[in-house]
């Protein structure tokens, strides 16, 4: 496929351009794939904010789950992971407390 002037490359932004300054809502962010997706968005794009649904679980309130999500050694953000500035990364994540959101 030949790409001419005005072709596909000029009609669609790159992934980096698309996410720059955007606010994203990620469902399932505490699962394995969700964690990887959130980490990748924060590490490789200039996304402004990532909203994630958190529900209370195992006696932990939403704030505690969020802290665990960011600081756990199993988290893509934890310990020696890819982020040198964890505080800046955490500022870009916002937890939305929810439980079932009307779904059964």
C-alpha positions as CSV (number, residue, x, y, z in Angstrom):
1,X,0.0,0.0,0.0
2,X,1.5,3.3,-1.1
3,X,1.1,6.2,1.3
4,X,0.8,9.4,-0.6
5,X,0.5,12.9,0.7
6,X,-2.8,13.1,2.7
7,X,-2.6,9.4,3.2
8,X,-3.1,7.3,6.3
9,X,0.0,8.6,8.1
10,X,-1.2,12.2,7.8
11,X,-4.9,11.5,8.7
12,X,-4.3,9.7,12.0
13,X,-2.2,10.9,14.9
14,X,0.5,8.7,16.4
15,X,-0.2,7.0,19.7
16,X,1.9,9.6,21.5
17,X,0.1,12.4,19.8
18,X,-3.3,10.9,20.5
19,X,-2.8,10.5,24.2
20,X,-1.0,13.8,24.9
21,X,-2.9,15.8,27.5
22,X,-5.8,13.3,27.5
23,X,-7.8,12.0,30.4
24,X,-8.4,8.3,30.3
25,X,-10.8,6.0,32.2
26,X,-9.5,2.5,32.6
27,X,-11.8,-0.3,33.9
28,X,-10.3,-3.4,35.3
29,X,-7.1,-1.5,36.2
30,X,-6.4,-3.6,39.3
31,X,-6.2,-6.8,37.2
32,X,-3.1,-8.1,35.5
33,X,-3.7,-6.5,32.1
34,X,-5.1,-3.4,33.6
35,X,-1.9,-2.8,35.6
36,X,0.2,-3.3,32.6
37,X,-2.0,-0.9,30.5
38,X,-1.9,1.8,33.2
39,X,1.9,1.5,33.6
40,X,2.5,1.6,29.9
41,X,0.2,4.7,29.4
42,X,2.0,6.6,32.3
43,X,5.5,5.5,31.3
44,X,5.3,6.1,27.5
45,X,2.7,8.8,26.9
46,X,2.0,12.3,28.0
47,X,-1.5,11.3,29.3
48,X,-2.7,13.9,31.7
49,X,-4.7,11.7,34.1
50,X,-5.8,8.1,34.4
51,X,-9.1,7.5,36.2
52,X,-9.6,4.0,37.6
53,X,-12.5,2.3,39.3
54,X,-11.6,0.9,42.7
55,X,-14.1,-0.9,45.0
56,X,-13.6,-1.8,48.7
57,X,-12.2,-5.3,49.0
58,X,-11.1,-7.6,51.8
59,X,-11.6,-4.9,54.4
60,X,-9.6,-2.3,52.5
61,X,-11.1,1.0,51.7
62,X,-10.5,2.6,48.2
63,X,-7.7,4.8,49.5
64,X,-5.8,1.8,50.9
65,X,-6.3,-0.2,47.7
66,X,-5.0,2.7,45.6
67,X,-1.9,3.0,47.9
68,X,-1.3,-0.7,47.6
69,X,-1.8,-0.5,43.8
70,X,0.9,2.1,43.5
71,X,3.4,0.8,46.1
72,X,3.1,-3.0,46.1
73,X,6.2,-4.8,45.0
74,X,4.0,-6.7,42.5
75,X,2.8,-3.5,41.0
76,X,4.5,-2.1,37.9
77,X,5.1,1.0,40.0
78,X,6.5,-0.6,43.1
79,X,10.0,-0.7,44.5
80,X,12.7,-0.7,41.9
81,X,10.4,-0.5,38.9
82,X,10.4,1.8,35.9
83,X,9.4,5.1,37.6
84,X,12.1,7.2,39.1
85,X,9.5,9.8,40.2
86,X,6.7,7.8,41.8
87,X,5.1,10.8,43.3
88,X,4.6,12.4,39.9
89,X,3.2,9.1,38.6
90,X,0.8,8.8,41.5
91,X,-0.5,12.3,41.0
92,X,-1.6,11.3,37.5
93,X,-3.8,8.5,38.8
94,X,-7.2,9.1,40.3
95,X,-9.2,6.4,42.0
96,X,-13.0,6.4,41.6
97,X,-14.7,4.6,44.4
98,X,-17.3,2.2,43.1
99,X,-19.1,-1.0,43.8
100,X,-21.0,-2.7,41.0
101,X,-21.9,0.7,39.4
102,X,-25.4,-0.5,38.8
103,X,-24.3,-3.8,37.4
104,X,-25.3,-7.1,38.9
